[in-house]
Amino acid sequence: MARKISLTIGKRQREFEVIAEPHPHIIVSSRKQLHGWWKGKRECTGERMLINPYNGCSVGCIFCYARALPATYFRLFNATGIVTVFEDFDRVVSDQLDSISVASCGYLSPVCDPFQQVDSRYRLSEKIVQEFVGRDLPIEFITKCKVPREVVGLLKRQRHSFGQFSVPTVREDVRSRLMAGGATVDDIFSSMKECAVAGIPVVLRIDPVIPYLTDTKQELGRLVERGIDSGAHHVVASVMDVPMRIAKEVFAQFRSFGVGLSYDLEGLYRESIDGYLHADIDFRKKVFDILRNLCEARGITLALCMEYEMVGGKPVGLNREFMSSANCEGVDVPVYVRKNEGFAPAARCSGACLTCTEALCGVEDLAMGRGGVKRDFDLRDYRRWSRNLEGRDG
């Protein structure tokens, strides 16, 4: 008999069959909309349309912050390990793309690995890439897994699309203890090189650095070297932060690496910023200084991901001190506007909306370098911008 679970969705109790292979998962339908960065602190320079075809992730990182997210399907994942698959989500994305005339780069995926085990069965990530590339729209991915060759073949057709590969260590014995799934160190660097050879820009994410485990200059240097050898031109880095909601669980997981490490970690994580525990600021700045020097010595750029310090009681991003690229992901991806049957880049747009003062794309809201509130946008905004541009063209 098939295993079933009950979930409360809104005010309704619903029952789902749990499908065992290739990883326990349920299938749900969803009309959720493409959206931009979440409200709150923002360091990301470029606009993105965030896409999550799966909630939960079989890669199984012991530091995974998705386990702390409050939404129903993430609570299910944290409690049971069951992944949620959004059935035919590529069609939902397709309809939404057809409803707009202004688009930013797709982002696959901000929370859960797009090429995790269930994707081998449903291929939603490949299908979503096809929807973007078929309209000549850029899309990027972040992964700890091997990228399917079909996806590589699609991405190389779109000049502003790129890939980010998250590799926390060059030591396979350590990597395999940090995450139950994902590609081996050798396999992920091989996948990175395959993308680079195909002409797809690739980024190495040392994200996160684990204090006292992967933070030495020697270890970070080996990571940077292997990344460059595999085609990376840019590094994105962070030091592990820990959601307070699951802090006890995370620190308990690290006890498997030694009692001393666990004790030191808990003592190091004494800075609380918006529900997350961060390592001591002096420790983090030392790590980022090492990485900046390593990258500069090899002629590649660096940026940080969601790294802050408290200044006057408010969180302030550290990219102002350590970033050496114009865009935090190291790739300039313009905003796109509809042209006839497809889309094309807006003239002279670098995609660095957070520092933009000219609105060369024609969307005044995206010129956030003029000061004021750093906004976070959703599909309604894209549709509003589309109406405004269509009215202006008319």
C-alpha positions as a printed Julia matrix, in Angstrom:
394×3 Matrix{Float64}:
  0.0    0.0     0.0
  1.29   3.43   -0.94
  2.32   5.71    1.9
  0.16   8.81    2.33
  0.46  11.99    4.33
 -2.02  14.7     5.32
 -1.21  18.4     5.15
 -3.15  21.52    6.02
 -3.09  23.83    2.99
 -4.72  27.11    3.89
 -7.81  25.98    5.79
 -8.12  22.65    3.99
 -6.81  19.26    4.99
 -5.4   17.42    1.97
 -3.95  13.97    1.5
 -0.96  13.23   -0.73
  0.66  10.01   -1.88
  4.37   9.8    -1.09
  6.3    8.56   -4.13
  9.44   6.73   -3.03
 11.76   7.03   -6.06
 14.18   8.55   -6.8
 13.72  10.33   -3.45
 10.57  10.49   -1.3
  8.34  13.23   -2.7
  4.8   14.41   -3.23
  3.29  16.09   -6.3
  1.16  19.22   -5.96
 -0.29  21.72   -8.4
  0.53  25.37   -7.92
 -0.13  28.73   -9.52
  2.6   30.47   -7.54
  4.07  33.45   -9.31
  7.53  34.47  -10.39
  8.87  37.07   -7.99
 12.0   39.03   -7.13
 14.18  39.11   -4.04
 12.48  38.8    -0.67
 11.66  41.88    1.33
 14.31  43.03    3.77
 18.07  43.39    3.52
 19.34  43.38   -0.03
 22.86  43.06   -1.41
 21.96  41.56   -4.79
 22.74  44.11   -7.49
 20.7   42.62  -10.33
 16.98  41.91  -10.58
 16.02  38.26  -10.83
 12.84  36.27  -11.33
 13.05  33.56   -8.69
 11.9   30.06   -9.65
 11.45  27.14   -7.24
 10.1   24.02   -9.0
 10.86  22.01   -5.85
 10.51  22.68   -2.13
 12.93  20.6    -0.11
 16.17  19.14   -1.39
 17.73  15.68   -1.51
 21.28  17.11   -1.46
 20.8   17.17    2.31
 23.28  19.81    3.47
 23.53  19.77    7.26
 23.66  23.59    7.23
 20.6   23.95    4.93
 18.65  27.08    5.87
 15.61  25.91    3.87
 14.77  23.65    6.81
 13.99  26.78    8.83
 11.57  28.31    6.31
  8.02  28.55    7.66
  5.99  27.6     4.56
  4.03  24.33    4.73
  6.12  22.33    2.26
  9.39  23.37    3.89
  8.05  22.33    7.3
  7.19  18.98    5.72
 10.73  18.69    4.36
 12.35  19.52    7.7
 10.18  17.06    9.6
 10.24  14.13    7.16
 12.77  14.77    4.36
  9.95  14.64    1.79
 10.42  16.93   -1.22
  7.49  18.71   -2.89
  7.34  18.71   -6.7
  5.21  21.4    -8.35
  3.54  19.56  -11.2
  3.86  21.13  -14.67
  5.39  24.24  -13.17
  7.13  24.94  -16.48
  3.7   25.62  -18.01
  2.89  28.04  -15.2
  6.16  29.85  -15.87
  5.43  29.88  -19.61
  2.05  31.55  -19.13
  3.54  34.17  -16.84
  6.36  34.99  -19.24
  3.79  35.45  -22.0
  1.98  38.0   -19.84
  4.91  40.45  -19.57
  6.99  42.63  -21.87
  9.77  43.38  -19.36
 11.81  40.56  -17.83
 14.91  40.07  -15.74
 17.13  37.0   -15.59
 15.53  33.82  -14.29
 17.05  32.39  -11.1
 16.94  28.61  -10.75
 16.78  28.19   -7.79
 17.23  30.46   -4.77
 16.42  27.84   -2.13
 16.6   24.22   -3.33
 18.91  22.58   -5.85
 17.32  22.58   -9.33
 19.16  19.39  -10.38
 18.51  17.29   -7.29
 17.37  13.67   -7.59
 13.68  14.27   -8.36
 14.64  16.44  -11.33
 15.96  13.34  -13.1
 12.36  12.1   -13.15
 10.39  15.28  -13.83
 13.0   17.44  -15.63
 11.21  20.61  -14.55
 14.43  22.59  -14.45
 15.3   21.67  -18.04
 11.76  22.52  -19.16
 11.88  25.9   -17.41
 15.26  26.67  -19.0
 13.64  25.85  -22.34
 10.83  28.35  -21.67
 13.35  31.13  -21.02
 15.81  30.31  -23.78
 12.99  29.77  -26.28
 12.06  33.43  -25.74
 15.74  34.47  -25.79
 15.53  35.32  -22.09
 18.53  34.74  -19.8
 18.41  32.29  -16.91
 20.98  31.22  -14.34
 21.26  28.26  -11.99
 22.95  27.48   -8.67
 23.76  23.84   -8.03
 25.77  21.31   -6.05
 24.89  18.65   -8.62
 25.95  17.72  -12.14
 24.18  19.77  -14.78
 22.29  17.66  -17.35
 23.81  17.88  -20.82
 20.45  18.86  -22.25
 20.52  21.96  -20.02
 24.06  22.8   -21.1
 22.93  22.57  -24.72
 20.07  24.97  -24.08
 22.02  27.52  -22.06
 24.77  27.93  -24.63
 22.15  29.31  -27.03
 21.42  32.31  -24.78
 24.3   34.78  -24.48
 23.54  36.17  -21.0
 22.73  32.87  -19.27
 25.24  31.45  -16.8
 25.8   28.89  -14.05
 26.93  28.96  -10.45
 28.48  25.91   -8.8
 28.52  25.7    -5.01
 31.59  23.85   -3.71
 32.34  24.18    0.03
 35.57  22.14    0.03
 38.0   20.31   -2.24
 38.11  17.39    0.21
 35.61  14.75   -0.84
 35.63  13.06    2.56
 34.54  16.35    4.17
 32.04  17.23    1.41
 30.3   13.87    1.73
 29.88  14.44    5.47
 28.49  17.95    4.93
 25.82  16.71    2.5
 24.26  13.32    1.87
 23.68  13.96   -1.84
 25.01  16.2    -4.57
 27.92  15.6    -6.93
 31.36  14.55   -5.81
 34.06  17.22   -5.83
 35.55  15.82   -9.03
 32.15  15.53  -10.73
 31.02  19.07   -9.94
 34.28  20.59  -11.2
 33.94  18.41  -14.3
 30.39  19.75  -14.83
 31.65  23.29  -14.34
 34.3   22.74  -16.99
 31.75  21.27  -19.4
 29.71  24.47  -19.12
 32.77  26.68  -19.54
 33.91  24.79  -22.65
 30.4   25.28  -24.08
 30.86  29.04  -23.67
 28.6   29.41  -20.62
 30.07  31.76  -17.97
 30.59  29.89  -14.71
 30.9   31.16  -11.15
 32.47  29.34   -8.21
 30.46  29.71   -5.02
 32.45  29.06   -1.85
 29.18  29.25   -0.08
 29.38  28.65    2.76
 32.82  28.64    4.31
 32.59  26.49    7.45
 34.55  28.0    10.37
 37.37  25.81   11.69
 36.68  23.23    8.98
 37.12  24.81    5.52
 38.41  28.3     6.35
 42.2   28.04    6.09
 44.13  29.98    3.45
 45.45  26.69    2.06
 41.96  25.19    1.69
 40.47  28.33    0.18
 43.44  28.67   -2.15
 42.98  25.12   -3.44
 39.29  25.83   -4.05
 40.04  29.01   -6.0
 42.69  27.23   -8.09
 40.42  24.32   -8.99
 37.64  26.75   -9.8
 39.86  28.73  -12.17
 41.15  25.52  -13.77
 37.51  24.57  -14.38
 36.64  27.88  -16.05
 35.45  30.11  -13.21
 36.05  33.85  -13.61
 34.34  34.98  -10.42
 33.88  33.81   -6.82
 30.85  34.34   -4.59
 31.49  33.63   -0.92
 29.84  33.6     2.47
 30.58  32.26    5.92
 27.93  29.85    7.17
 25.09  31.54    9.01
 22.64  29.57   11.12
 18.9   30.21   11.4
 18.07  30.58   15.07
 15.02  28.37   14.55
 17.23  25.33   13.83
 20.47  26.39   15.54
 20.44  23.52   18.05
 19.99  21.0    15.23
 22.77  22.49   13.12
 25.3   22.65   15.94
 24.37  19.09   16.93
 25.09  17.93   13.37
 28.58  19.41   13.54
 29.39  17.42   16.65
 30.11  14.55   14.26
 33.2   16.51   13.21
 34.51  16.59   16.79
 33.41  17.98   20.15
 35.98  20.78   19.96
 34.6   22.03   16.65
 31.04  22.09   17.94
 32.05  23.96   21.08
 34.08  26.51   19.13
 31.3   27.01   16.6
 28.73  27.83   19.24
 31.12  30.24   20.89
 31.91  31.9    17.56
 28.28  32.42   16.57
 27.39  35.28   18.86
 26.04  37.86   16.39
 22.29  37.8    15.75
 20.93  39.58   12.66
 17.27  39.21   11.7
 16.78  35.7    13.0
 20.17  34.32   11.94
 23.29  33.66   13.98
 26.46  34.94   12.29
 30.07  34.21   13.07
 32.02  36.96   14.81
 32.52  39.88   12.43
 36.31  39.96   12.85
 36.49  36.26   11.97
 34.35  36.77    8.87
 36.33  39.77    7.68
 39.55  37.81    8.03
 38.14  35.05    5.79
 36.94  37.56    3.2
 40.27  39.36    3.21
 42.02  36.06    2.45
 39.6   35.36   -0.4
 39.9   38.86   -1.84
 43.7   38.54   -1.94
 43.54  35.06   -3.47
 41.18  36.23   -6.2
 43.14  39.4    -6.95
 46.35  37.42   -7.23
 44.75  35.24   -9.91
 42.98  38.07  -11.73
 39.4   37.08  -10.97
 36.67  38.97   -9.11
 34.95  38.39   -5.77
 31.63  39.26   -4.17
 29.89  38.21   -0.97
 26.4   36.77   -0.56
 24.15  38.07    2.21
 26.98  39.15    4.51
 26.4   42.0     6.97
 27.76  43.77   10.0
 25.83  45.8    12.54
 26.54  49.54   12.3
 24.6   51.89   14.54
 22.15  49.1    15.33
 21.42  48.39   11.64
 22.75  45.66    9.3
 25.08  47.01    6.62
 26.32  44.86    3.72
 29.99  43.9     3.53
 30.13  44.01   -0.27
 31.0   47.71   -0.03
 34.32  46.61    1.47
 35.12  43.37   -0.35
 33.31  43.21   -3.72
 35.52  43.72   -6.78
 32.91  43.24   -9.52
 30.18  45.53  -10.84
 27.52  42.87  -10.29
 27.61  40.58   -7.28
 27.35  37.46   -9.44
 30.21  38.6   -11.63
 28.12  38.6   -14.82
 26.44  41.65  -16.34
 22.92  40.58  -17.36
 20.74  43.37  -18.78
 17.03  43.72  -18.25
 15.2   42.4   -21.34
 12.24  43.95  -23.15
  9.89  42.34  -25.65
 10.78  42.74  -29.32
  8.33  41.23  -31.79
  8.04  37.49  -31.02
 10.81  37.37  -28.42
 12.85  39.52  -26.09
 16.06  41.51  -26.46
 18.43  43.27  -24.05
 17.6   46.85  -23.1
 20.13  49.22  -24.67
 23.35  49.75  -22.68
 21.89  48.15  -19.54
 24.4   46.37  -17.28
 21.74  44.89  -15.03
 23.2   46.45  -11.87
 19.85  47.81  -10.71
 20.96  48.43   -7.14
 23.53  51.01   -8.27
 21.75  52.25  -11.43
 20.91  55.96  -11.69
 19.81  56.22  -15.33
 17.05  53.62  -15.9
 18.4   52.8   -19.36
 15.99  49.88  -19.52
 13.08  52.31  -19.39
 11.85  51.15  -15.97
 12.27  53.96  -13.46
 11.64  51.68  -10.47
 14.8   49.72  -11.28
 17.11  52.74  -10.99
 17.68  52.12   -7.29
 21.01  53.91   -7.19
 19.17  57.21   -6.93
 18.54  56.6    -3.23
 15.42  55.83   -1.3
 14.05  52.4    -0.46
 15.59  49.34   -2.09
 12.48  47.67   -3.45
 11.57  44.07   -3.95
  9.34  43.35   -6.93
  6.81  40.7    -7.98
  4.9   39.68  -11.11
  2.42  42.53  -10.68
  5.29  45.01  -10.99
  6.55  43.34  -14.18
  3.07  43.55  -15.64
  2.76  47.21  -14.64
  6.13  48.03  -16.22
  5.02  46.16  -19.33
  1.85  48.23  -19.65
  3.84  51.43  -19.18
  6.39  50.52  -21.87
  3.71  49.34  -24.28
  1.83  52.61  -23.77
  5.0   54.61  -24.39
  5.75  52.65  -27.58
  2.2   53.23  -28.74
